[in-house]
Amino acid sequence: MTLAVAFNVETFRQQFPFFQANPNWVYLDNAATSHKPQIMLDSLQHFYASANSNIHRGAHSLGDQATQLYEQARQHVADFIGAEQAEQIIFTSGTTAALNQLAFGLMGTVLQPGDRILLTTLEHHANIVPWQLHCQSKGVVLDVVPLTVDHQLDMAAFSRLLQHQPKVVSFCHVSNVLGQVLPVADMVQQAQAVGALTVIDGAQGILHDTIDVQQLNTDFYVFSGHKIYGPTGVGVLYGKTKALECLTPLLGGGEMIQHVSFDHTRYHQLPFRLEAGTSAIAEVIALGTTLHWLAKQDRTGMRQHKQQLLQHGWQQLEAMPQLELLSSATNNAGIITFNVRGEHPTDVATLLNEQKIAVRAGQHCAMPLFANIHHPGAVRLSLAAYTTQAEVDAAINAIRMAVELLCPS
Ligand SMILES: Cc1ncc(COP(=O)(O)O)c(C=O)c1O
């Protein structure tokens, strides 16, 4: 076993060329997308420059070599999340695509008219709309777990709603708005006790914690490559073999078939059955390389560093009476969401942008959550392991200046 490299923010940060190219920027929009380490960029470059061929269909050795790299990436991803078999890893174009595959694929197999699906108020649109697309026409009912007054997931309501015996329970691991970390292991256990299949949207959770899908025992776990230092255009749908076998493919064509006639198509076995067309081959390989590299970093040290920054930033912002903080300092993966009282979040973000502080403002693809907490939107600072304390301080100074401009005393 390789020993973990002890975490040092400066050393870690040096591996990301973006920061050398943009020394004047403070990037606090990591929940939207992360920056990329050199090892990931090298992997993309190497594939296209030296190993480019299509996979699983080549009559030539170059194709075999590309296939080998692609399947090795599948193994790296399986190892990273503790999957039992590489065949349980399906490559998609991202979290959204994975959730769309799940919503489409479970309708008519697991979900029948009159059945129920349970979601939470914290969900990103990607874990709402794909279910909605089919619910009405298939007669399936959506239930939603509410929040408590302090914006936490109402776990008593979760247990109560499970008494309706939903067939599918789908929830985020970490809220992309509040940074809140859900008690996913407990939720999986409770959902499975009433016979539901569980889906975890790990778009934000995958980078927060070390995931072991077997220990979690979830039926499905999905995430995007670009939020975990990997490329855009690639994501992962993990499923237990039996759960994956319930899925009707969303996309058809290419190597996902064994036999096609105009009367009937026989699909290939997993994982190919769910990977129609030509995959994002270079991106899959680069994601595998990235996760193999990340597994060797000090992930506990990375998490602790982010937590220190979170506490540091949160305390300073909480002390500013003009601000209203929406996220909490505890049980938070590294997201500070706030509003300047009486001001629109976009105006605040515009002023921060002028000072080269990159944040996100708006409803963060979570409109039902904002409707629920009665805010028109919010400014979001999202931290990463390569974020420095100097950057957080710069952001806080910029927020102070924005407040002085917007609310002169
Ligand atoms: C919790 C959550 N789910 C789903 C998504 C969608 O991810 P993607 O756009 O990579 O498909 C995001 C993106 O921000 C997210 O934060």
PDBQT file of the ligand as one rigid body, heavy atoms in Angstrom, charges set to zero:
ROOT
HETATM    1  C1  LIG A 501     -25.749  18.585  -5.541  1.00  0.00    +0.000 C 
HETATM    2  C2  LIG A 501     -25.600  18.662  -7.027  1.00  0.00    +0.000 A 
HETATM    3  N1  LIG A 501     -26.229  17.769  -7.796  1.00  0.00    +0.000 NA
HETATM    4  C3  LIG A 501     -26.119  17.768  -9.129  1.00  0.00    +0.000 A 
HETATM    5  C4  LIG A 501     -25.341  18.696  -9.768  1.00  0.00    +0.000 A 
HETATM    6  C5  LIG A 501     -25.228  18.656 -11.260  1.00  0.00    +0.000 C 
HETATM    7  O1  LIG A 501     -23.915  18.347 -11.639  1.00  0.00    +0.000 OA
HETATM    8  P1  LIG A 501     -23.476  18.395 -13.176  1.00  0.00    +0.000 P 
HETATM    9  O2  LIG A 501     -23.855  19.755 -13.679  1.00  0.00    +0.000 OA
HETATM   10  O3  LIG A 501     -22.003  18.188 -13.121  1.00  0.00    +0.000 OA
HETATM   11  O4  LIG A 501     -24.203  17.315 -13.870  1.00  0.00    +0.000 OA
HETATM   12  C6  LIG A 501     -24.676  19.662  -9.025  1.00  0.00    +0.000 A 
HETATM   13  C7  LIG A 501     -23.885  20.725  -9.674  1.00  0.00    +0.000 C 
HETATM   14  O5  LIG A 501     -23.632  21.763  -9.121  1.00  0.00    +0.000 OA
HETATM   15  C8  LIG A 501     -24.792  19.637  -7.606  1.00  0.00    +0.000 A 
HETATM   16  O6  LIG A 501     -24.168  20.529  -6.843  1.00  0.00    +0.000 OA
ENDROOT
TORSDOF 0
